[in-house]
Structure formats: C-alpha cells, structure tokens
Amino acid sequence: MIDIHQLRHYVKIMNRARKSLALSPVLAAFLALALCSSGAWAGAVADVNPNNPGETLEINSLLVKGKTTVIDFYSPFCPPCVKLAPLMAKLAKKRPDLAIKKVNINRPGVNGIDWRSPLAQQYQIRQVPFFMIFNPQGQPVAQGRGATETVGGWIEDAGLMQ
C-alpha cells in the first residue's frame, strides 16, 4: 500500500510546484521518477503512452487476447490516481489473468488534470481514474462507474484494502 507519509509528501510537493514552478516538463519528470521509483507500474502494469501522453490512441491496440484487459486512464495530477497506482501493480501480480494498461490523459506542459486533451475528448473522460474493462475476447464489459466498482472489488478480493 502507499505510505500515508509518502502521499502527504507528494501533496506538499505538488502544492509547492503549482505555486512556484512554471516549468511543467521539470514537474512531469519529477512525477515520473517518483512514481517509477516507488514501483507503481512494476509487474504486469504497462504505461502505454509515455512518449505521447494526452494524444489520441486506439484502445483495440492495447487489448491482450486471452486476458481480461483493464485500461486505466489517469493523470499524474490526480491524487487518487497516484494512490491507486501501487494497488493496481499489486493486483496485476496477484491476478495474472489481468492485463492492466495505464493511459496518461495529460499533455506535456499542462499543469493539473488535462480535461481538454485529445485523449480525454476522444473517450469523453470526465473523471479520473477512469476504467474500461474488456473480456479475453476483446469485447467491452464495463466502463466508468461500473468498471470502477469491478476494479475496486478485485482489489478488495485480493486482500489489498487496508
């Protein structure tokens, strides 16, 4: 689980950065380093758009045949997304039948959650985290609130809730 002290530290840094940093590439690099070093995307969780965050993409290209695919749309400026990342990594390790794909909706240079990104517009994302679930045959099973409830149930069933 994410340590509450790490989360508080992250929130403090984010508040300072929003007030004092105008260089979002520096902030984005810091967040990427912090999340990667925490093991947030270790294991079977794949960050699918690190080279073109926020740009449109075809979901079908992310599906893994033979596995239930979970698409996790997130923003590095979303505290619940950051807190959820290590849980998703642990879930992926406990559930090899799942392929978890993280998709960053934020374009470079945008501070805060980028609701106007081409990706957020393409999939009409109005909240993050936002999930889409596809069955092993690649057919959509759930998205939005229903998918969030499903993922929450999987996390709870895996014993990852405190």
N, C-alpha and C positions, 0 to 999 in steps of 0.2 A: 504494500500500500504506500501511497505517497505520504511522506512525513509532514505533519502539520507545520513544523518549523520551516521546512523547505518551501511549503506553499506560502507561508507568511513572508518569507524572504523574497519569493518570486513577486508577490503582490507589491511589496515595498519597492523593489527594483522597477517594476512596471510603472508605478505611480511616479517615481523619480524620473524615469526615462521619458514618460509622456510630457512631463513638465520641462525637462532640461535638454533632451536630445532631439535635434531636428533631423538627425541622420538615421533614417529608418533602416538602411542596409546594415548599419552597425548594430542596431537593436535586433534585427532579424537574425544576424549571425550569432549574437549572444543567445537568443532564444533557441536557435537550432543546436548550438553547442550544449546548452543546459539540458535540453530535452534528450539529445543523443547520449550525453554522458550519464544521464540518470537511468538509461536503459529503457526509456519509454517506448521505443519502437524495436526492441530486441525481439528475437524469435521470429515467428511467422507473420508479424505485422509489418506491412510494407508501406512506406511513404511513396506514393505513386507519381507525384508531380513536383519533386524538389527543384527541377530546372525551369518549370513554367507554372508556378503557383498562381491560382486565380484564373487561369485561362481555360477555355472550354476543353472538354475531353469526352470521349465516347466510353460510357460505362461498360459496354459489351467487351471492350478490350481488356477490362480488369477482371472479368469473371474467370474463375478457376473451375474447369469441368471436373465433376466428381466430388466437389466440396461445396458446402454452403458458403457463399461469399457475402461478407459484410463490408459495405462501403461506409466509411466513417468520414463525413465531411466535417472539418474542424477549422478553427482559426487559432493561431498562436496567441491571439489577444483575448481568448476566451478562457477564463479561469476554470470553469467546469471541464472544458476540453483538456486542459493541461492536467487536471487532477485525474481524469478518466484514462489518459494515455497509458500509465503503467498497469492499470487494471486490464485494459484491452490486451496488453502484451502478455500478462499472466494468463488471461483467458485463452489466448492463442496457444500457449504452451500446454494448457490443460485440455484443450479441445482441438486435437489435430484434424478433426473433420471440418473445421472452420478455416477459411482464408480471409484474413482481415486486411483491408486496404484503406489506408488513411489518405484523404484528399484535402489539401490546404486550399481554402477558398480565397485567401488573401493574396492580392497582387503585391509585388515589391513596391515599397515606397508608401504604402497606405498604413497609417497608424490606426489601430482599432479594428474592429471586425468589418471586413470589406463586403458589405451587403450589395454593393454595385458592381462587383467583379463579374466578368463574363460568365464564370463558372456558377456563381450564386444565381445569376439571372437565368442561365441555361436550365438549371434544375429547380428554380423557384424556391431557393433556400431562404427561409425567413427566421430560422433559429439554428444555433449550433450548440452542442453537437447535433448533427442530423444524420440518420442512418437509412440505408437501403439494404435489404436482405434479398438474396437470390438463392434459389434452391440449387442442388448439384447439377440439375439440367439447364441452369441458366435462366430460369423463369423468375420474375419478380414475385416475392412472397409478402413483403411488408416494406413500408417506408414511413418516415415521420414518427408520429407518436406511437403507432403500433410497433414499429421496429425498435424504438427506444425501449418500450416495455419488454419486448422479447430479449434484447441485449441485456437489460437490467436483470431479467430472470435468469439468463445464462450466468451472469456474474455472481448472482446470489447462489445458484445451484452449485457453482464451482467452489463455493466457500470463500469468496474473495471480499465479501462485505464485512465490515467491522461492526 
